[in-house]
Amino acid sequence: MLKWRTLIYVGWRGLYNHTTMLIIFDVEGVLLNAEYLPVLAQMMGPEKEKQIWDITKQGIRGEIKWEEGLVQRVNALKGIAFEDAKRIGENLEMMPGAKELCSSLKKAGWKMIAVSGGFTIITDRLKDELGLDKIFSNELIFTNGKLDGINVHVTSDKAAVVIPTIKEWGIKKEDTVVVVDGANDLKLFSLAGFTIGFCPVDKVKEKSDAVIEIRDLMLLLNLLEKKFGHAVLTQRNNR
């Protein structure tokens, strides 16, 4: 029997069995080439923007509890109009290569999950635009059309919200890839057989199996091919 590391097994009769692969993405700084709250803070002036960036960077570096920093940032932006928050969220730049990467993986039969410490107001669009199977994120609360708080569904333990879906789909650790940038994402690494830091902070770089330093997600295809072989990226309908 010929055994491909790509998880395709071919016998002498030409039969094969394809194991479903899973990739889990962080959103801000990975699928989106922006951090939402600092961009939103620009509406309130440079001092507010700096305040939000300072807290954001502390959270990404793992210097403060992510939940604590998240609540601090949202409270600092209370009063922003829903229309402005929605407009800015819908216009955040997609990461270069994100659409092409996700299209290639989708055609090859991969399952794709995004898990974000950010908000539905920026993640809802990604399901259609990138063809993601599942998205997990938090929700901003607006009262009388003004930002008033947050419902936290995704904590600093991002793995906790994803585990039930992985069990439901029956996907193994060795068939799972995780792509993140911040220290607050590191618990996701426990779910994966292959971990990738995408333009990551030092803590992530130290713990990643591979690192991409250029902001182009299409570079990920090369890493996946080297790790698993070309056939795992081949369109299923071409087999």
TORMARPA-953366 format. One record per residue: chain; x negated, y, z of N, C-alpha, C in turn; residue in three letters; residue number from 1. Coordinates in steps of 0.05 Angstrom, whole numbers, padded with zeros to 5 digits. Layout:
TORMARPA-953366
cadena:n.c1:n.c2:n.c3:ca.c1:ca.c2:ca.c3:c.c1:c.c2:c.c3:residuo:num
A:X:Y:Z:X:Y:Z:X:Y:Z:ala:NUM
...
***
This chain:
TORMARPA-953366
cadena:n.c1:n.c2:n.c3:ca.c1:ca.c2:ca.c3:c.c1:c.c2:c.c3:residuo:num
A:-00017:-00024:00000:00000:00000:00000:-00018:00025:00000:met:1
A:-00009:00045:-00016:-00024:00070:-00017:-00011:00089:00002:leu:2
A:-00026:00100:00020:-00015:00118:00040:-00025:00146:00036:lys:3
A:-00006:00165:00032:-00013:00193:00029:-00010:00207:00055:trp:4
A:-00029:00225:00062:-00026:00240:00087:-00002:00259:00086:arg:5
A:00009:00263:00062:00031:00281:00058:00057:00269:00068:thr:6
A:00056:00246:00081:00079:00233:00092:00097:00220:00071:leu:7
A:00086:00216:00047:00099:00200:00027:00085:00173:00025:ile:8
A:00100:00151:00027:00089:00125:00027:00098:00110:00002:tyr:9
A:00080:00101:-00015:00087:00089:-00040:00078:00060:-00040:val:10
A:00097:00042:-00044:00091:00014:-00046:00087:00005:-00075:gly:11
A:00082:-00021:-00078:00076:-00031:-00105:00101:-00030:-00122:trp:12
A:00124:-00028:-00110:00149:-00026:-00126:00155:00003:-00134:arg:13
A:00138:00022:-00125:00143:00050:-00133:00163:00064:-00116:gly:14
A:00171:00051:-00093:00190:00064:-00075:00176:00082:-00056:leu:15
A:00190:00103:-00046:00178:00121:-00026:00198:00130:-00006:tyr:16
A:00188:00138:00016:00205:00150:00037:00193:00176:00046:asn:17
A:00208:00197:00044:00198:00224:00050:00207:00233:00078:his:18
A:00189:00238:00096:00196:00248:00122:00200:00278:00121:thr:19
A:00222:00288:00132:00227:00316:00132:00207:00332:00148:thr:20
A:00196:00352:00136:00177:00370:00149:00191:00394:00160:met:21
A:00181:00406:00181:00193:00430:00194:00172:00451:00197:leu:22
A:00179:00476:00191:00162:00498:00197:00177:00519:00214:ile:23
A:00164:00529:00235:00176:00548:00253:00160:00574:00251:ile:24
A:00174:00596:00245:00162:00622:00243:00170:00640:00265:phe:25
A:00151:00657:00274:00158:00681:00288:00168:00701:00267:asp:26
A:00181:00722:00275:00193:00741:00256:00176:00766:00253:val:27
A:00176:00784:00273:00162:00809:00271:00132:00804:00271:glu:28
A:00119:00814:00250:00090:00809:00246:00084:00784:00231:gly:29
A:00105:00768:00224:00101:00744:00208:00119:00744:00184:val:30
A:00145:00740:00188:00163:00742:00165:00169:00771:00157:leu:31
A:00169:00789:00177:00172:00817:00172:00146:00832:00178:leu:32
A:00139:00850:00160:00114:00865:00163:00118:00890:00179:asn:33
A:00130:00887:00203:00136:00910:00220:00145:00900:00248:ala:34
A:00143:00918:00267:00155:00914:00293:00178:00933:00296:glu:35
A:00202:00922:00300:00227:00938:00298:00229:00962:00317:tyr:36
A:00225:00956:00343:00230:00977:00363:00211:01001:00360:leu:37
A:00186:00998:00354:00169:01021:00349:00178:01038:00325:pro:38
A:00188:01024:00304:00199:01039:00281:00224:01054:00289:val:39
A:00241:01041:00304:00266:01054:00314:00259:01078:00332:leu:40
A:00238:01076:00347:00230:01097:00366:00221:01122:00351:ala:41
A:00213:01120:00326:00204:01143:00310:00226:01164:00309:gln:42
A:00252:01155:00311:00274:01174:00310:00274:01193:00334:met:43
A:00260:01184:00356:00261:01200:00381:00235:01215:00385:met:44
A:00217:01215:00365:00193:01230:00366:00168:01214:00372:gly:45
A:00144:01226:00368:00119:01212:00370:00113:01202:00398:pro:46
A:00121:01217:00419:00115:01208:00446:00131:01182:00453:glu:47
A:00156:01182:00444:00172:01158:00449:00161:01134:00433:lys:48
A:00153:01139:00408:00141:01118:00392:00116:01106:00405:glu:49
A:00099:01124:00416:00075:01114:00429:00082:01098:00454:lys:50
A:00102:01107:00469:00110:01092:00493:00120:01064:00485:gln:51
A:00136:01062:00464:00146:01036:00456:00124:01018:00445:ile:52
A:00105:01030:00430:00083:01014:00419:00065:01004:00442:trp:53
A:00060:01020:00462:00043:01012:00484:00055:00987:00498:asp:54
A:00081:00988:00503:00094:00965:00516:00095:00941:00498:ile:55
A:00100:00945:00472:00100:00924:00453:00074:00909:00451:thr:56
A:00052:00924:00450:00025:00912:00448:00018:00897:00474:lys:57
A:00027:00908:00497:00022:00893:00522:00035:00866:00521:gln:58
A:00060:00865:00511:00074:00840:00509:00062:00821:00490:gly:59
A:00054:00831:00466:00041:00814:00446:00015:00802:00456:ile:60
A:00000:00818:00472:-00025:00808:00482:-00022:00791:00507:arg:61
A:00003:00789:00517:00008:00773:00541:00001:00786:00567:gly:62
A:-00001:00813:00567:-00009:00827:00591:00014:00832:00610:glu:63
A:00038:00832:00600:00062:00834:00617:00082:00813:00608:ile:64
A:00101:00807:00625:00122:00787:00618:00138:00798:00595:lys:65
A:00142:00781:00575:00156:00791:00551:00184:00801:00557:trp:66
A:00199:00787:00574:00226:00796:00580:00226:00823:00594:glu:67
A:00207:00828:00611:00204:00853:00625:00199:00876:00605:glu:68
A:00180:00872:00587:00174:00892:00567:00197:00897:00548:gly:69
A:00212:00876:00541:00234:00878:00523:00256:00896:00535:leu:70
A:00263:00891:00560:00283:00908:00574:00273:00937:00576:val:71
A:00248:00940:00583:00237:00967:00585:00240:00983:00559:gln:72
A:00233:00970:00537:00234:00983:00511:00263:00990:00503:arg:73
A:00281:00971:00507:00309:00976:00500:00320:00999:00517:val:74
A:00315:00998:00543:00325:01020:00560:00314:01047:00552:asn:75
A:00289:01048:00542:00277:01073:00534:00290:01084:00509:ala:76
A:00304:01067:00494:00316:01075:00469:00347:01077:00470:leu:77
A:00357:01076:00494:00386:01078:00497:00397:01104:00485:lys:78
A:00420:01102:00472:00432:01125:00461:00429:01127:00430:gly:79
A:00411:01111:00419:00408:01111:00390:00434:01100:00377:ile:80
A:00442:01113:00355:00467:01106:00342:00465:01079:00328:ala:81
A:00487:01063:00328:00487:01037:00315:00481:01039:00285:phe:82
A:00492:01060:00272:00487:01063:00243:00457:01066:00237:glu:83
A:00443:01081:00254:00414:01085:00250:00399:01060:00255:asp:84
A:00407:01046:00277:00393:01021:00284:00397:01000:00262:ala:85
A:00421:00998:00251:00427:00979:00230:00412:00986:00204:lys:86
A:00412:01011:00197:00398:01020:00172:00368:01014:00174:arg:87
A:00356:01020:00196:00327:01015:00199:00322:00985:00199:ile:88
A:00338:00969:00212:00334:00940:00213:00336:00928:00185:gly:89
A:00355:00937:00170:00359:00926:00143:00338:00934:00123:glu:90
A:00322:00954:00130:00302:00964:00111:00273:00958:00120:asn:91
A:00270:00942:00141:00243:00934:00148:00230:00918:00126:leu:92
A:00204:00923:00121:00190:00910:00099:00187:00880:00104:glu:93
A:00193:00864:00084:00187:00835:00085:00157:00831:00083:met:94
A:00146:00811:00097:00118:00806:00095:00111:00797:00066:met:95
A:00090:00807:00054:00082:00798:00028:00079:00768:00027:pro:96
A:00091:00756:00007:00090:00727:00004:00111:00711:00018:gly:97
A:00127:00725:00035:00147:00710:00051:00169:00697:00033:ala:98
A:00179:00712:00014:00200:00700:-00003:00190:00677:-00020:lys:99
A:00166:00681:-00031:00154:00660:-00048:00148:00635:-00032:glu:100
A:00137:00639:-00008:00130:00616:00010:00155:00600:00017:leu:101
A:00175:00614:00027:00200:00601:00035:00214:00588:00012:cys:102
A:00214:00600:-00011:00226:00588:-00035:00212:00561:-00041:ser:103
A:00185:00561:-00040:00170:00537:-00047:00175:00515:-00026:ser:104
A:00176:00522:-00001:00181:00502:00020:00210:00491:00018:leu:105
A:00229:00509:00012:00257:00500:00010:00260:00480:-00013:lys:106
A:00247:00486:-00035:00249:00468:-00058:00236:00440:-00052:lys:107
A:00216:00441:-00035:00202:00416:-00027:00216:00401:-00005:ala:108
A:00239:00412:00004:00255:00398:00024:00248:00403:00053:gly:109
A:00232:00423:00058:00225:00430:00086:00249:00442:00100:trp:110
A:00251:00438:00126:00269:00453:00144:00253:00477:00154:lys:111
A:00267:00500:00156:00254:00525:00165:00270:00538:00187:met:112
A:00256:00545:00208:00268:00558:00231:00253:00584:00237:ile:113
A:00267:00606:00243:00255:00630:00253:00264:00634:00282:ala:114
A:00245:00641:00299:00252:00646:00327:00239:00673:00335:val:115
A:00256:00691:00344:00247:00718:00349:00254:00729:00376:ser:116
A:00235:00743:00388:00242:00758:00413:00256:00784:00406:gly:117
A:00260:00789:00379:00274:00812:00370:00304:00808:00369:gly:118
A:00317:00819:00348:00346:00822:00350:00360:00813:00325:phe:119
A:00385:00805:00328:00402:00796:00306:00404:00818:00285:thr:120
A:00402:00843:00293:00405:00866:00275:00383:00866:00254:ile:121
A:00360:00852:00260:00339:00851:00240:00336:00822:00229:ile:122
A:00346:00802:00242:00342:00775:00234:00364:00763:00217:thr:123
A:00388:00773:00219:00411:00762:00205:00407:00761:00175:asp:124
A:00394:00781:00164:00389:00783:00135:00370:00761:00125:arg:125
A:00353:00750:00143:00333:00731:00134:00344:00704:00126:leu:126
A:00367:00697:00137:00378:00671:00130:00384:00669:00100:lys:127
A:00396:00690:00090:00402:00691:00061:00378:00697:00044:asp:128
A:00362:00717:00053:00340:00726:00036:00317:00706:00035:glu:129
A:00313:00690:00056:00292:00670:00056:00301:00641:00056:leu:130
A:00327:00637:00058:00337:00610:00057:00332:00594:00083:gly:131
A:00330:00608:00105:00323:00594:00131:00347:00577:00140:leu:132
A:00341:00555:00153:00362:00537:00163:00373:00547:00190:asp:133
A:00356:00558:00207:00365:00567:00233:00349:00592:00241:lys:134
A:00362:00610:00255:00349:00634:00266:00358:00637:00295:ile:135
A:00339:00641:00312:00345:00647:00341:00334:00674:00348:phe:136
A:00350:00692:00360:00341:00718:00367:00360:00730:00388:ser:137
A:00352:00753:00398:00368:00767:00419:00388:00786:00406:asn:138
A:00405:00799:00422:00426:00816:00411:00426:00843:00426:glu:139
A:00425:00864:00411:00428:00891:00422:00457:00896:00428:leu:140
A:00462:00910:00450:00490:00917:00458:00494:00947:00451:ile:141
A:00516:00952:00437:00523:00980:00431:00551:00986:00443:phe:142
A:00552:01008:00458:00577:01017:00470:00585:01043:00458:thr:143
A:00609:01045:00448:00618:01069:00434:00598:01078:00413:asn:144
A:00587:01058:00399:00569:01065:00376:00541:01073:00384:gly:145
A:00534:01070:00410:00507:01078:00420:00494:01054:00433:lys:146
A:00467:01052:00429:00452:01030:00442:00454:01032:00472:leu:147
A:00461:01009:00484:00467:01010:00513:00454:00987:00529:asp:148
A:00442:00968:00515:00430:00946:00530:00423:00922:00511:gly:149
A:00419:00899:00524:00411:00875:00508:00421:00850:00521:ile:150
A:00429:00831:00504:00435:00804:00513:00411:00787:00505:asn:151
A:00397:00775:00525:00373:00759:00520:00380:00730:00516:val:152
A:00375:00719:00492:00380:00691:00487:00353:00677:00483:his:153
A:00333:00692:00474:00306:00681:00469:00287:00693:00490:val:154
A:00276:00677:00507:00258:00687:00528:00229:00684:00518:thr:155
A:00210:00689:00536:00182:00685:00529:00175:00655:00524:ser:156
A:00193:00638:00534:00190:00609:00527:00207:00604:00502:asp:157
A:00196:00612:00479:00211:00609:00454:00216:00580:00447:lys:158
A:00199:00562:00457:00203:00533:00451:00229:00523:00462:ala:159
A:00238:00534:00485:00262:00523:00498:00287:00526:00480:ala:160
A:00288:00547:00465:00312:00551:00448:00312:00534:00423:val:161
A:00288:00525:00415:00285:00510:00390:00287:00480:00394:val:162
A:00279:00470:00418:00278:00442:00423:00304:00427:00417:ile:163
A:00327:00436:00426:00352:00421:00420:00356:00416:00390:pro:164
A:00349:00436:00373:00353:00433:00344:00333:00412:00333:thr:165
A:00308:00413:00343:00288:00393:00334:00297:00365:00341:ile:166
A:00308:00361:00365:00318:00335:00373:00342:00327:00356:lys:167
A:00360:00345:00351:00383:00340:00334:00375:00330:00306:glu:168
A:00354:00343:00295:00345:00336:00268:00327:00312:00268:trp:169
A:00317:00304:00292:00300:00280:00294:00272:00284:00281:gly:170
A:00261:00308:00283:00235:00314:00270:00213:00311:00291:ile:171
A:00192:00297:00283:00170:00291:00301:00150:00315:00302:lys:172
A:00135:00315:00324:00115:00335:00328:00094:00336:00306:lys:173
A:00086:00313:00296:00065:00313:00276:00076:00322:00248:glu:174
A:00102:00325:00246:00114:00335:00221:00122:00364:00224:asp:175
A:00113:00378:00244:00121:00405:00250:00097:00424:00249:thr:176
A:00102:00448:00236:00082:00469:00234:00094:00494:00247:val:177
A:00077:00508:00262:00085:00533:00275:00067:00556:00266:val:178
A:00079:00579:00259:00064:00602:00249:00072:00627:00266:val:179
A:00052:00638:00281:00058:00660:00300:00035:00680:00300:val:180
A:00039:00702:00313:00018:00722:00315:00012:00731:00344:asp:181
A:00032:00729:00362:00028:00741:00389:00026:00720:00411:gly:182
A:00014:00728:00433:00010:00710:00456:00037:00701:00468:ala:183
A:00058:00718:00465:00084:00710:00475:00096:00687:00459:asn:184
A:00084:00680:00436:00094:00658:00420:00080:00631:00426:asp:185
A:00060:00631:00443:00043:00607:00446:00057:00582:00455:leu:186
A:00079:00584:00470:00093:00560:00478:00104:00544:00455:lys:187
A:00108:00557:00432:00117:00543:00408:00096:00523:00399:leu:188
A:00071:00528:00405:00049:00510:00396:00053:00482:00407:phe:189
A:00066:00479:00430:00070:00453:00442:00088:00435:00425:ser:190
A:00103:00447:00406:00122:00432:00389:00109:00422:00364:leu:191
A:00085:00431:00357:00074:00427:00330:00049:00409:00329:ala:192
A:00047:00395:00307:00022:00381:00301:00002:00398:00286:gly:193
A:00011:00420:00276:-00007:00439:00261:00001:00467:00268:phe:194
A:-00018:00483:00280:-00011:00509:00289:-00028:00530:00274:thr:195
A:-00014:00552:00266:-00027:00572:00250:-00023:00600:00262:ile:196
A:-00046:00614:00266:-00045:00642:00274:-00045:00660:00250:gly:197
A:-00024:00677:00248:-00022:00695:00225:-00030:00723:00233:phe:198
A:-00053:00733:00225:-00063:00759:00234:-00059:00761:00264:cys:199
A:-00070:00742:00279:-00062:00739:00307:-00079:00755:00326:pro:200
A:-00069:00758:00351:-00085:00769:00373:-00105:00747:00381:val:201
A:-00125:00755:00396:-00146:00737:00403:-00137:00711:00417:asp:202
A:-00117:00713:00435:-00108:00690:00450:-00096:00669:00431:lys:203
A:-00083:00678:00411:-00071:00660:00391:-00093:00648:00373:val:204
A:-00111:00665:00365:-00133:00656:00348:-00149:00633:00361:lys:205
A:-00153:00636:00387:-00169:00615:00401:-00155:00588:00402:glu:206
A:-00128:00588:00401:-00113:00564:00405:-00102:00552:00379:lys:207
A:-00105:00567:00357:-00094:00558:00331:-00112:00537:00317:ser:208
A:-00099:00519:00303:-00114:00500:00286:-00125:00514:00262:asp:209
A:-00111:00535:00252:-00121:00550:00229:-00111:00579:00232:ala:210
A:-00126:00597:00219:-00119:00626:00221:-00119:00638:00194:val:211
A:-00099:00655:00189:-00098:00672:00165:-00102:00701:00174:ile:212
A:-00122:00714:00162:-00128:00742:00171:-00118:00763:00151:glu:213
A:-00107:00754:00129:-00096:00772:00108:-00066:00771:00109:ile:214
A:-00053:00794:00107:-00024:00795:00109:-00010:00786:00083:arg:215
A:-00012:00761:00077:00000:00749:00054:00007:00720:00060:asp:216
A:00033:00714:00063:00042:00688:00072:00038:00666:00051:leu:217
A:00034:00674:00026:00028:00654:00005:00002:00639:00011:met:218
A:-00016:00651:00026:-00041:00637:00034:-00035:00613:00051:leu:219
A:-00012:00612:00063:-00004:00589:00080:-00001:00564:00063:leu:220
A:00007:00566:00038:00010:00543:00021:-00017:00528:00018:leu:221
A:-00039:00543:00016:-00065:00530:00014:-00072:00514:00039:asn:222
A:-00065:00525:00062:-00071:00511:00087:-00053:00485:00089:leu:223
A:-00028:00487:00081:-00011:00464:00083:-00020:00442:00064:leu:224
A:-00029:00450:00040:-00038:00430:00021:-00063:00416:00031:glu:225
A:-00082:00432:00043:-00106:00420:00054:-00100:00401:00077:lys:226
A:-00080:00408:00093:-00073:00392:00116:-00058:00367:00109:lys:227
A:-00038:00370:00092:-00019:00348:00086:-00021:00336:00058:phe:228
A:-00035:00350:00040:-00036:00341:00013:-00016:00355:-00005:gly:229
A:-00021:00354:-00031:-00005:00369:-00050:00024:00359:-00052:his:230
A:00028:00333:-00049:00055:00321:-00054:00076:00331:-00035:ala:231
A:00068:00340:-00010:00087:00350:00009:00098:00377:00001:val:232
A:00086:00390:-00019:00096:00415:-00029:00109:00412:-00056:leu:233
A:00113:00387:-00065:00125:00382:-00091:00155:00383:-00089:thr:234
A:00168:00395:-00109:00197:00396:-00109:00209:00368:-00108:gln:235
A:00228:00364:-00091:00240:00338:-00088:00254:00329:-00113:arg:236
A:00267:00347:-00127:00281:00339:-00151:00263:00333:-00174:asn:237
A:00236:00336:-00170:00217:00329:-00191:00206:00301:-00186:asn:238
A:00213:00289:-00164:00201:00262:-00158:00217:00240:-00170:arg:239
***
